[in-house]
Amino acid sequence: MSSIIKPSASYSLTIRTETTNRPGMLGLITTTIGQEGGDIGAIDIANAANGKMMRDITVAARDEAHGETIVAHLRSLDGVRVVNVSDRTFLMHLGGKIEIRNRYPVKTRDDLSMVYTPGVARVCLAIKDDPAKQWALTIKRNTVAVVTDGSAVLGLGNIGPAAAQPVMEGKCMLFKSFAGLDAFPICLNTQDSDEIVRAVQMIAPVFGAINLEDISAPRCYEIEDRLRQMLNIPVMHDDQHGTAIVVLAALKNALKVVNKPMHKIKVVVNGIGSAGMAICKILLAVGVKRLVACDKQGALCSGKTPDMLPHHAALAEISNPERDSGSLHEVLRGADVFIGVSAPNLLTSDHVYSMAIDPILFALANPTPEVRPESVAGIARIVATGRSDYPNQINNSLAFPGVFKGALEVQATDINEMMKLAAAEAIANLVATDELHDEYIIPSMFDTRVVDAVATATREAAIASGVARRG
């Protein structure tokens, strides 16, 4: 099968064309777009007058260059004038993607006297006398800070706080859309761990929870650990734990499909950054014994791998019991599961052939996975990616909205391991046993059951583990 990247809504254009209002002109335009590999969505008439027809045509392209090629070919057609081209993704970002709205109107003097002075003073004094009332009388109980330093954004790397803001706004949108939580982007103009910790400590009183986002390893471990100890509200670095929760949920169901027990499988995790480290730890916690972690140099093996980073050395001490060494491709032989949070196009069909029977591949590098599903069709039993245009999408949004919602509902002081494991189990259980198959091991991020199921499980685990302030 072809491995050409499919058109995506993230590269979609609205092309306004003007043609003579006569039969065949629309067909000429659509045929040209189709021949160039564009995916046509809506076609809307913008104006029809004076013998001219103006249409807005929505077209998904593979990338920016592909979109430019489509437009260039339309411009070359006789009788077709391209009036305007709009990038729909950029249009959605104009003015930012989020806003703050009042919950109550301020239309009269009475309204003003209650929401502001003098009435607000009574509420301030009530909180001063009983600080716990802040949870009931302010936005704290439903608000999350999405905090980044812009050092590890998506697959873009260290792009800084300003360039990271669109991602953080998007994260805030997901909190609101999926869980009904208010969230605000906090993009800090520093990559000094002490300054980040201090900044979050200073703003924490406003928020009910802190979502750390896109902070590079290994600083993210230290920052999260220090803030968890320092603050009495939940702090979670979603790149680590959100990914790990969803991977565990998907793996639980994948193993049911292939009928293999967790404690007997061999798992190779490639890419030991923040996500890879958290995945390794959560899999070890649920009973995976034969786990081999790999970085760019190959397998991490205590006593065999020289010059390991401290956090890699610590992981090597508790994993790889058979002391496998060598390259990724060498340790992959005979493995039941490959989990990649690393780089594109690392595996070939030959590498997958070398794995155990019914191999499971979670190729999560974005936007281009470690191996394309179509290239291992008929070889791999189950393939999951981070992309929405393939089956089995492993996406953090299955976890973090419900986890934070459940934590906030009981005013939890932490998001601990018991809560994360409960969230993973809740996600996995949403796919019934009789529904499980190779291309359906994880629910959709748009499955409306997910957030409530995860929130309920997280809330109950918080109560059971003693970190809830209310039942």
N, C-alpha and C positions, 0 to 999 in steps of 0.2 A: 504493500500500500504506500501511497505518497506520504512523505513527511513534510510537505509544504505547510507552513503555518496558515491556519484558517483565518478568514476575516474576523475582526472583533469589534464589538461596540466601542471599545476604548479608542479605536481609530475611525470613528464614524463621522461622516460629513453630511451636511445638508447643502446640496448643490441647487441653486436657483438657475433654471434655464429659461430662455425665451425662444420660441420657435414660431414659424408660420402655423396658423391654426388649420392644418389640413391632415388628412389621414396618413399614417405611417411615420410621423415625426417622433411620437413617443416610442414606437417600436425601434426606431433607429437608435435612440438614446439608450434604451434598456438593453438592446443587443450589444452595443458598444461596451457598456458597463459590465455585462456578463462575460463578454469575450476577454476583458481585462481582469477577470477574477473578482470583481466587486460583488458584494451581497446587498441587493436592493431591499430596503424596508418599505417605509411609507412613500407614497407619491401623492402630493396634495396640489390642487390647483390654487395658485396665489392670485392670478388675475387672468381674465379673458376679455380682451377688448381690441377693437380696431384690427381685427384679423390676426392678432397675436395671442399666443397661449404661454403663460408664465407658470411654471411648475416648480415646487420644492421637492427634490428627490433625496431621500435619506439613503446613504450608501455606507456600508461597513467595509473597511480596507484592512490589509494585513499590517501595515505600518504607515508612517508618514510618507515615505517615498512612493509606496504603492498608491496612496491617495492622490499624490501629485500626478502620477502617471495617468490615473483614471481621468482626472480633470483635464490634463493636457490633451488626451484623445477626444474628449468631448468638445474642447475648444476647436479642434481641427475639422469638425464635421460641418459640411455645408448646410446652411439654414439653421444652425444652432448657435445661440449666443449664451455663454456662461455669464450670468449677471453678477452672481455672488457665490462665494464658498465659505461656509461657516464650519468650524471644528466644534462638534457638539460637546466634546469633553471640556474644551476651554470655556464654552458658553456656560456650562454648569458650574464653573468656578468663578464666574464674574461676580465680584463683590463678596466673595467667600460663600461657603455652602451652609453656614449655620447662622442663627440670629438669636437674640434674647427677646422674649415677649413677656409682658405683664400678665399675671393670672387674674388680676382684678382691674377694672377700669378706674381711672382717676378723672372724674367729670365734675365733681362738686367740691365745695369747701369741706363738707363732711367727709368725703372720700380722702381728701388730702390730710385732714386732721387725724384720721385713723392710720393711714399707711405711712405718714411721715409725722412731722411735729404738729401738736404736742403728744398725740397718742402713742407714737412709737416708743417714747421714753418709758412707758409702763412695761412694754415688752422687754426692753433692754434691761431694766431693773429686775424683772422676773428671771431672766437668764443669769444675771449677776448673782442673784441669791441661790439659784439652782442651775448650774451649768448644763445639766442633762437636758434641760428644756430647750437647748439650742436645736436638738434633734427634731423637736416637734414644731418649733416656731421660726425656723429658717430653712433655706434650701439644702442645708447640710445632709439631711436624711436621704436625699434623692440625687446627689450630685457627685460626679467623679472628675478628678483632675487627670487629664491625659498629658503626661510630662515626658519631654524628650530633650536631648541636646543635639539631635540631628546627626549623630555620629555613625549610625548604621541603618539607614532608611531603605526599606524594601530591598531591592537588588541594586540600589543606586550608590550605596556606601556613605561616606562622610560628606554630606552635602550641606551641613550646617542647619541652624534653627529656622531661618527664614524659609529656605527651600523645603524644609520638613513640614511646614505648617499645613499645606493642603492635605497631607496624609493624616495629620492629627485631626483636622476638621472632619475628614472622612470617618475617622474612628468615632468621633463624637456623634456623627449622624447615625452610625450603626447602633451605638448605645441607645439613642432616642428611638430609632425606628423599630428595633427588635425588643428592647427591654423597657422602654418608657423612661429611661434614666436621662437626666440632664448631665452633659459633660462639656468641659471647656478645654481648649488646647493651651498648654503652657509650654512654650518653646524657649528654652533657656540659652542665653548667649554665653555659655561656658561649657567646657568639657573637663573641668576639674572636679573630681569626685567630691571633695570636701565642699566646694561651692554648691554643687547640685544638691547634696544632702541638706545643707543649710537652707537653701532656697525652698526646697519642698517642706522642710520643717516650719519655715516661716508662713507659708501659705496654707498649711494643713488645716488650721481651725475652720476654714470655710467649707471644706469638703468632707464627704462621708467615706471616701476611698481614694486611693492613688493608683492609677494605671500607668506604670512606667512603660515607655515605648521606644523602640529603635535606638537603644543605647548600646554601644559596642561592648563586646566581651574583651577582657574579663572584668572591666569596670562595672558592668551591669550587676554582677554577682555581689560585689562589695556594696554598691549603692542600695540594692534591694535589701540585703541583710541588715545594713545599718539602719535603714528607715523602718524596717519591721520591728527592730528592737526599740527604736526611739519613739515611734508613734503608736497611738492607741486606736488606729483605724487600719483597715486592710490595705496592704501594699502588694501589688503583683506586677512583675515584669511579663507582659503578655507574650512577647516574642518567645520567652522560655516556656512558660507554664500553659498558656493557651494552646500552643502547638502540641505540647506533650499530652495534654488531656485528650485532644481530638485524635492524635496518633494512637493512643492507647485504646480509645473507643473503637477505632477502625480495625486495629489489630485483633481485638477480642472477637469481632465478628468475622474477620477474614479467617481466623483459625477455626471458627465453627464451620465455615464453608469447606475447608480442606481437611477438617477433622484431625487437627494436631493440637496437643496440649501445650500450654504456655511454658511449662517447666522443662520441656524436652527440645524445644526448637533452638536453632542457632540463628542469631540476629546479628547482622552487620550494619552499624550506623556510620554513615560517612558524612563528615562535616561536624566538628565538635566545637561549634560556636555556642551561642546562648541557647538556641533551640535544640541542637544536638546533645548538649550536656543535659538539659532537662529531660529529653526523651530517654536518654540512657538511664537516668536516675529513677524515673517513674517505672520503666520496664524492669529494672532490677528490683524495685519495691514490690512489684506484683508477681515476682517469681521467675522471671527470665534468668536463667543461669549461664547459658552460653552466649554471652554478648561480647562482641568485638567492636570497639570504637576505632575509627580511622580518621586521620587528618591527611594533609597533603603528602606527608612522608610515608603514610601507610598505617598499619595497625599500631595501636598504643599497647605496649606490653611492658609490664613492670620488670625492670632488670635487663630488658633487651633494647628498649627504645631510648636512645640517648637524647639529652638536652630537651626534655619535655617541659612545657609550661607547668607551673605548680598545679593548676586545676586539672590539667591533663594527667599529670602524675598521680593525683589523688583518685581520679577515675580509673586509671590503670590498676590501682591497688585493689579495687573492688569488682573488676570485670575481667574478661578474657582468662577464664580459669585454665584453659588448655594452652595458654601462652603462645597463641598464634602470632607469627610475625610475618612481615613482608608487605607487599603492595595490597591495595584494595582488591584487585582482581585475583590475587593469590588467596586471600583469606575468604573471598566470596565463594570459593569452591565448596560445594556441599551445604551452603547456608540455606535455610528455609525462608529467611526474610531479609530483604535489603531495604533500609530506610535512608534516603538521601536528603540532606538539607545542606547542599553544597554547591555544585556547579553544573552547568549544562553538558549533556552529551558525553557522560563519562562511561556509560555502559553500551555494549553492543549485544547482539543476539547471542554471540558465542559466550560472552560472560554469563548471560542468563542460562544458557544451556548447561553451564558448569555447576549450577546450583542444584539443590535437592529437588525431588519430585514436587510438583505443584508449587513452584516458587511464587512468593508474594513480594511485589515491588511497590514501595511507597517512594516515588520519585518527586520530591517536593520543591526542587529548585524552581524559582519563578523568574521570568516568564517561560523559560525553556527548561524542561525537566532533565534529570540525569539520563533518562532514556525515554524516547517517545513511545507511547502505548502501541501505535500502529507498527512500530519496528519489531516488537516482540509478541505480536498477536499469534496465538497458537503455541507459544513457548512459555510465557509467564501465565500462571493461572489467574492471578488477581493483580491488577495494576491500579494504583491511586496516584493522583497528582494534586497540585495546588490550584489547578486551572478549572474554570467553570465549563470549558468546552469539551471536557472528557468526563466519563463516569467516575464516581468515587472521588469527589473533590474533598480534600482535607483542608479545612479552612478554620482559622481561629474564631471566626464569628459564630461557630457552633457552640463555643465554650464561654467566651468572656462576658457576653451580655447577661446570661443566666447566672454565672458565677458571682458577678458583682451584684446583680439584683438580689440573689439569695443572701449574700453577705450583708447588704444594706438593710434588708427586711428585718434582720435580727440584730442590727447594729453590732456586727461582729468586730472584734479587735484584730482579726488576722484572717488570712486565707491560708489554711494549713494543708498538709498532705492528705488528711482524711477528707477534706472538702474537695480537693482535686480528684481523688479517686472516685468519690461519689458522683461527681460531675461526669467523669468518663463513663461510668457504669450507666448513668441515666441516658447519655447519648446513645450508647450501644444498644440499650434495651428498646429504643424507639423503632428499631428494625426488627420486626417479629421473625421468629425462627423460620416460619414458612415463607417469608418474603426474601430471606437472604439468598443472594447468588453472586456470581463473580463480579457483576457490575452494579451491585447494590449492597454495600457493606456499611454505609454511613448515611444518615438522613441528610436531606438538603438543608442548606442554611436558610431557606425560605419555608421550611416546614414549621408551621405555627405552633406545633407542640414542643419544640425544642427548648425555648427559653423557659417556659413554665416548668418543664420536667427538670431541667438543670438547676433552676432556682430552688425548686422544692428539695432536691437532693442535697444541694449545697447548704441550704438553710437547716435541714435536719442534721447534717454532719457537723455544722457549726455548733448547734445545740448539744449534740452528743459529745463533741470534743471539748466543750467548755469555753468556747471563745465568743459565745453569743451573750449580749447584754440584755436581750429580751427574748421571750419565747414565742 
